Amino acid sequence: MLAIIKYNAGNIQSVAYALNRLGIEPVITDNPKELQKADKIIFPGVGEASTAMAYLQETGLDKLIPNLKQPVLGICLGMQLMCRYSEENNTKCLGIFDAEVKKFPNTKKVPHIGWNTIFDCKTPLFKDIPTNEYMYFVHSYYVPETDFAISKTDYIFKYSSALNKDNFYGTQFHPEKSGDAGEKIIKNFIEM
Amino acid sequence: MLAKRIIPCLDIKNGRTVKGINFEQLRDAGDPVELGALYAEEFADELTFLDITATIENRSTFAELVKEIAKNVNIPFTVGGGINSVKDVGILLASGADKITINSAAVKNPKLITELAKEFGSQCVVVAIDSKNYNDDAYIHTHGGRKPTNFKTVEWAKEVYDRGAGEILLTSMNTDGTKAGFDIDITKRVSDIINIPVIASGGAGDYVHFKDVFENTGADAALAASIFHFKEISIPELKKYLNKEGIAVRK
């Protein structure tokens, strides 16, 4: 069973539709027992960090998520919330990845919107994904280069576009909106 | 490197695509879902669906269609046509649209841009501007280009940016439908003064027009309708061409 964490994030339905296209019927839930029972968990996210964290704290999901043992995939804001801290409204996050989320400087257009390449890809999440494959990004905040990076992207400078630590994975880009290549990444996660 | 985006635009009337689209591969050329999925397969970077009937009674039909598109298309898409309120936008985003586009409603009530950006985030708010050059400057038009205004295009674009829009879809009424190329002048003037992506629209008729607009303006994306629908330009061929010309595109 694959579960999507239900909270006040904007792209839950898009992630569910992407899974449907792969023949999977996810359970969308914030019920701790159901989440613990799931084989795989997706933690989506489009929105603002402090509002999302406040919701996770109210529902106790902030304690549950860092203790999950099965593979977890955070997407976009989901990945950022798995870090220690975000500059977006000065928000303390879940602390799974010891990394800080920073705001892009205004030296180029912000948000970073559109298709950009990923490189230095590691782990089976990127199995059969060629280097410099294009993924779809929409974000104003980013994770700098870190030891947890399993892919990088260049916008203004090089930054971490995917992270991994133990069973936790995160992508800054939206695999659910990244065409066939994005679907392949979701499939790789499901097959872990 | 961030790729330049190619965006086909589909006009929708009563849940069907219009403009006499003729695709041999399609069982039903009037089905926007099937056409959208085909463009996604052909490496379109995004899709735009405009509800050109946009009457109150059609709102729920359009929301249902948006849901079907979201289920079947694996790239981002924008929807627009007759959006007047935060509530309209909430329904379309909940149905699975990635972005919405507003035009006349933003001119009539600029605060709507601010409200939408605050409620849903700038990234999903695309403000469409229909611009026409006369005398010595370019001025915006509303109501599908039928109604002229006294607002200068560049000044309005700046206000739209300051109010928190995430992107501007800039259509030049002078070049729209001419197939003589995008309006380089106004696209450059707008993209030079704002720090959000600009989608150039109106006038695409040949491969070289896309190269011109990307090389000579700060446009991040180019939108076209009939040349894609009538297969005068195929998106994979266009991308091959742009790539050869040194412009970063997703292949």
Boltz contact constraints between the chains, C-beta under 6 A:
constraints:
  - contact:
      token1: [A, 13]
      token2: [B, 96]
      max_distance: 6.0
  - contact:
      token1: [A, 14]
      token2: [B, 96]
      max_distance: 6.0
  - contact:
      token1: [A, 17]
      token2: [B, 70]
      max_distance: 6.0
  - contact:
      token1: [A, 17]
      token2: [B, 71]
      max_distance: 6.0
  - contact:
      token1: [A, 109]
      token2: [B, 195]
      max_distance: 6.0
  - contact:
      token1: [A, 109]
      token2: [B, 196]
      max_distance: 6.0
  - contact:
      token1: [A, 109]
      token2: [B, 197]
      max_distance: 6.0
  - contact:
      token1: [A, 111]
      token2: [B, 123]
      max_distance: 6.0
  - contact:
      token1: [A, 113]
      token2: [B, 197]
      max_distance: 6.0
  - contact:
      token1: [A, 114]
      token2: [B, 2]
      max_distance: 6.0
  - contact:
      token1: [A, 114]
      token2: [B, 5]
      max_distance: 6.0
  - contact:
      token1: [A, 115]
      token2: [B, 3]
      max_distance: 6.0
  - contact:
      token1: [A, 115]
      token2: [B, 45]
      max_distance: 6.0
  - contact:
      token1: [A, 115]
      token2: [B, 250]
      max_distance: 6.0
  - contact:
      token1: [A, 116]
      token2: [B, 2]
      max_distance: 6.0
  - contact:
      token1: [A, 134]
      token2: [B, 250]
      max_distance: 6.0
  - contact:
      token1: [A, 138]
      token2: [B, 123]
      max_distance: 6.0
  - contact:
      token1: [A, 177]
      token2: [B, 76]
      max_distance: 6.0
  - contact:
      token1: [A, 179]
      token2: [B, 74]
      max_distance: 6.0
  - contact:
      token1: [A, 179]
      token2: [B, 75]
      max_distance: 6.0
